[in-house]
């Protein structure tokens, strides 16, 4: 079980910080293609930690720099219906409110039967 730690309760696991999930790896491959094609300048995985409140932080999955100098923070999820995703969505919305100078995006993988690719939701 590389890149995951087992939690005390049942079979729940959590990804080890700094290791990418399968969805994040797949999205990083898309970002590499975008970088090669000149659509983005650069991207970094878990490179930024934003303070939302006292002792409350959010680390976006990806920081993306565009050729026009704009910056986007991306949260990649397999689904927002999975357990404990409410907390992630709240942090994403709070970050978008507190840091209006950046774009915040939620990305989910589209099923192959629905055409594949990525579903993009801009927050804020």
C-alpha positions in Angstrom: 0.0 0.0 0.0 2.5 2.6 -1.2 1.8 6.2 -0.4 -1.0 5.4 2.1 -1.3 5.0 5.8 -3.9 2.9 7.6 -6.0 4.6 10.2 -7.2 3.1 13.5 -10.8 2.9 12.5 -11.8 0.0 10.2 -10.2 0.0 6.7 -9.9 3.7 6.3 -6.7 4.9 4.8 -5.2 8.3 4.1 -2.7 9.3 1.5 0.7 10.2 2.9 1.5 13.9 2.2 3.8 14.4 -0.7 2.6 11.2 -2.6 0.1 11.5 -5.4 -3.1 9.6 -5.7 -3.9 7.9 -9.0 -6.2 10.8 -10.0 -3.5 13.3 -9.1 -0.9 11.4 -11.2 -3.3 11.3 -14.1 -3.9 15.0 -13.8 -0.1 15.7 -13.5 0.3 13.9 -16.9 -2.3 16.3 -18.4 -0.4 19.2 -16.9 2.8 17.9 -18.5 1.1 17.9 -21.8 -0.2 21.4 -21.2 3.3 22.6 -20.3 4.8 21.1 -23.4 2.0 22.7 -25.5 2.7 26.1 -23.9 -0.7 26.3 -22.2 0.9 26.6 -18.8 4.4 27.8 -17.7 4.8 25.5 -14.7 3.0 23.5 -12.0 3.9 22.1 -8.6 2.4 19.4 -6.4 1.5 20.4 -2.8 3.9 23.3 -3.0 1.8 25.9 -1.2 0.0 25.9 2.2 -2.6 28.6 2.7 -3.7 29.8 6.1 -7.5 29.9 6.4 -7.8 30.7 10.2 -5.9 30.1 13.4 -4.5 26.6 13.2 -6.4 25.9 10.0 -4.6 25.4 6.8 -5.2 24.1 3.3 -2.7 22.6 0.9 -4.0 22.6 -2.7 -3.0 19.6 -4.7 -1.6 21.7 -7.5 -0.2 25.2 -8.0 -0.4 26.2 -11.7 1.3 29.3 -13.3 -0.1 30.5 -16.6 1.7 32.5 -19.3 -0.3 35.6 -18.4 1.1 35.4 -14.9 -2.2 34.2 -13.3 -2.1 31.5 -10.7 -4.5 28.7 -10.2 -4.9 26.3 -7.2 -6.4 23.0 -8.0 -8.0 20.3 -5.8 -8.2 16.9 -7.6 -10.9 14.4 -6.4 -12.1 11.1 -7.7 -15.5 12.2 -6.5 -17.0 14.7 -4.1 -19.4 12.0 -2.9 -16.7 10.1 -1.0 -16.7 10.2 2.8 -15.2 13.3 4.5 -15.2 15.4 1.3 -17.4 18.1 2.9 -14.4 19.4 4.8 -12.3 19.6 1.6 -15.0 21.5 -0.2 -15.4 24.0 2.7 -11.7 24.7 2.8 -11.6 25.2 -0.9 -14.5 27.7 -0.7 -13.0 29.6 2.2 -9.6 29.8 0.4 -11.4 31.2 -2.7 -13.1 33.9 -0.5 -9.9 34.8 1.4 -7.5 34.9 -1.6 -9.5 36.5 -4.5 -6.3 37.2 -6.4 -6.0 33.5 -7.3 -8.3 31.1 -9.2 -9.5 28.1 -7.3 -10.7 25.0 -9.2 -12.1 21.6 -8.2 -11.2 18.8 -10.7 -12.9 15.4 -10.9 -12.2 12.6 -13.3 -15.0 12.0 -15.8 -15.9 8.3 -16.4 -14.8 6.8 -19.7 -18.4 6.0 -20.6 -19.1 9.8 -20.2 -16.2 10.6 -22.6 -13.3 10.7 -20.1 -11.2 13.7 -19.4 -11.8 16.1 -16.5 -14.7 17.9 -15.0 -13.7 21.4 -14.0 -15.5 23.5 -11.4 -14.3 27.1 -10.7 -14.9 28.1 -7.1 -15.6 31.6 -6.0 
